[in-house]
Structure formats: C-alpha cells, structure tokens
Amino acid sequence: MAVVVPSLARRQWLGWGGAALAAITLPGCSARGPAPEFSYTLLDGRSGRMADLRGKVLLVKFWATSCAPCVQEMPQVVALHERYKARGFDTLAVAMRHDAPASVARFAETRALPFGVAIDNTGAIAHAWGDVQVTPTSFVVDRQGLVVRHDVGVPDFRLLQGLVERLLVAA
C-alpha cells in the first residue's frame, strides 16, 4: 500500500473491467491523461523517447539505490517485467538525479536488471512526470499512451499484475 501525505495528494478510483483500483494523483499529474513526452539515455548508452514506447503497456518506475523500499521491491518489478515482456509489456526504471551513476550502474549490473535503466541526472524526466520527488513512484501507461495508474510508495503488486494483465488483453 502506498503511503501518502493527504495534503499533497488525492485518491482517485480508476475502474477497469468492473474492478475499482486505487491510484494516487499528485498535483500536476493526471491519472487519465496522456503520458508526458520525454527523452532518456539508458545505462548502456542507447537513447529513446516516450514515443518509442507507444503500443506497449509500460511501467515507469522512479527509484533510487538509497531507497530501501525501492531496493526491496525491485525483485517484484523484475518478476512482473519477465512475466509479461513477451506480450508487449516494458519497464523503464528511472534513477533519481541524486543517485550516483556508479551506484545505479553497479545495482543494475549485480542484479541483472532485464529492463532499461535511465539516470535522470538533470531531473528533467521527474519534472515531466509531475515533478516526482518521492521514491518509489510508479506509473502504468496503456498501449494508447495514457497514464492509467500512479502509485507513490510500494504498489500492491497483486493489483498491479491484474491491471497489466487486463491492459495486455485490451487492444
């Protein structure tokens, strides 16, 4: 369950397939709006843009190596990615600007992270997503490029998996 400061956020209930899912919406970030356009560079030097990921169901995960909940949840993020990647699911892990690039690279290498890892060294990616400052923060984007879920804190991975399943079936 995500921990939220009530004065900073409000809960929205997103219905999907008859099920109500809790999502957190921070000021400046829509729970049902289009995902922001941004560009990124992965640890391996490849660059990309949000537009390159359209057509996939996407998990954008803001995290830091110094964030204990981020480190603890990473095996579940990896498992989710591995389970659905062949069906059109992708994950982009965005390391926060305060995270040392060497620490991020070491973490990704020692844990063999199977998805793209970008370092947001300027804060531009976090800013594009509503000025993300808390880790972990995650967004789920559907195939049409709409943000359908936003969690601040560790998400309920059972609900997250169910949502990903439904999004992958809907086309």
C-alpha positions in Angstrom: 0.0 0.0 0.0 1.3 3.4 -0.9 2.0 5.9 1.9 0.6 9.3 1.0 0.6 12.7 2.7 -3.0 13.7 2.3 -2.2 17.4 1.8 -0.1 16.5 -1.2 -2.3 14.0 -3.0 -5.8 12.8 -3.5 -7.0 9.3 -4.2 -8.8 8.6 -7.5 -10.5 5.3 -8.2 -9.9 4.1 -11.7 -12.4 1.5 -12.9 -11.1 -1.2 -15.2 -13.1 -4.2 -16.2 -15.6 -3.7 -13.3 -12.8 -3.5 -10.7 -12.0 -0.4 -8.8 -8.3 0.3 -8.4 -6.8 2.9 -6.1 -4.4 5.3 -7.6 -2.7 8.3 -6.3 -2.7 11.6 -8.2 -0.3 14.4 -7.3 -0.8 17.9 -8.4 0.2 18.4 -12.0 -0.1 14.8 -13.0 -3.3 13.4 -14.4 -4.4 9.8 -13.7 -6.1 9.5 -17.0 -4.2 11.9 -19.2 -1.5 11.2 -21.8 1.9 10.2 -20.6 4.4 13.1 -21.0 6.8 13.3 -23.8 10.4 12.9 -22.7 13.7 11.5 -23.8 16.2 9.4 -21.9 19.5 7.7 -22.1 19.9 4.2 -20.8 22.9 2.9 -18.8 24.2 1.1 -22.0 24.2 4.4 -23.9 21.1 3.9 -26.0 18.7 6.8 -26.1 15.0 6.8 -26.5 11.8 8.8 -26.2 8.4 8.1 -24.8 7.0 7.9 -28.4 9.3 4.9 -29.0 7.4 3.0 -26.2 3.9 3.6 -27.6 2.0 0.5 -28.4 3.3 -1.2 -25.3 2.0 -1.4 -21.8 4.6 0.4 -19.8 5.7 0.6 -16.2 7.7 3.8 -15.5 9.4 3.3 -12.1 11.2 6.2 -10.3 13.6 4.8 -7.8 17.0 5.2 -6.0 19.7 2.9 -4.8 19.5 4.7 -1.4 15.8 4.0 -1.1 15.2 0.8 1.0 11.7 0.2 -0.3 12.9 0.6 -3.9 15.6 -2.0 -3.4 13.2 -4.4 -1.6 10.5 -4.1 -4.3 12.9 -4.5 -7.3 12.7 -8.3 -7.4 8.9 -7.9 -7.8 9.4 -5.3 -10.6 11.8 -7.8 -12.3 9.3 -10.6 -12.0 6.5 -8.5 -13.4 8.7 -7.5 -16.3 9.9 -11.0 -17.0 6.3 -12.4 -16.8 4.8 -10.0 -19.4 7.6 -8.8 -21.6 6.8 -11.2 -24.4 3.2 -10.0 -24.5 4.1 -6.3 -25.1 4.9 -5.1 -21.6 8.0 -3.0 -20.9 9.6 -1.3 -17.9 11.7 1.8 -17.7 13.4 2.3 -14.3 14.4 5.9 -13.8 17.1 6.6 -11.2 16.6 9.9 -9.5 19.1 12.7 -10.0 20.5 12.5 -6.5 21.6 8.8 -7.1 25.2 8.4 -8.0 25.5 7.0 -11.5 28.2 4.5 -10.4 25.8 3.1 -7.7 22.9 2.8 -10.2 25.2 1.0 -12.7 26.5 -1.3 -10.1 23.0 -2.1 -8.8 21.7 -2.8 -12.3 24.6 -5.0 -13.2 24.8 -7.0 -10.0 21.0 -7.7 -10.1 21.0 -8.2 -13.9 18.0 -5.9 -14.3 16.3 -7.1 -17.5 14.8 -3.7 -18.5 16.0 -0.2 -19.4 17.6 1.8 -16.6 18.0 5.6 -17.1 19.6 8.1 -14.8 17.7 11.3 -14.6 20.8 13.4 -13.9 19.1 16.7 -14.7 15.7 16.0 -13.1 14.0 16.5 -16.5 12.3 13.2 -16.5 11.0 13.5 -13.0 9.8 17.0 -13.9 8.0 15.8 -17.0 6.1 13.2 -14.8 4.7 15.8 -12.4 7.9 16.7 -10.6 8.4 13.3 -8.9 10.4 13.7 -5.7 9.4 10.6 -3.7 10.7 7.1 -4.3 9.4 4.7 -5.2 6.9 6.2 -7.5 5.5 4.4 -10.5 3.2 5.0 -13.4 1.4 2.5 -15.7 0.8 3.6 -19.2 -1.5 1.8 -21.6 -0.9 1.0 -25.2 -2.5 4.2 -26.3 -0.1 6.3 -24.2 -2.5 7.1 -21.4 -1.5 7.0 -17.7 -3.9 4.6 -16.0 -2.2 4.2 -12.6 0.1 6.2 -10.4 1.5 4.9 -7.2 3.6 6.8 -4.6 5.3 4.2 -2.4 5.4 0.4 -3.0 2.4 -0.6 -5.1 0.2 -3.6 -4.4 1.9 -5.9 -6.9 -1.2 -8.2 -7.0 -3.3 -5.3 -8.2 -0.6 -4.1 -10.5 -0.3 -7.5 -12.1 -4.0 -7.7 -12.6 -4.0 -4.3 -14.2 -1.2 -5.3 -16.5 -3.0 -8.5 -17.5 -6.1 -6.6 -18.4 -4.2 -3.9 -20.3 -2.4 -6.5 -22.3 -5.7 -8.2 -23.3 -7.3 -5.0 -24.3 -6.0 -3.8 -27.6 
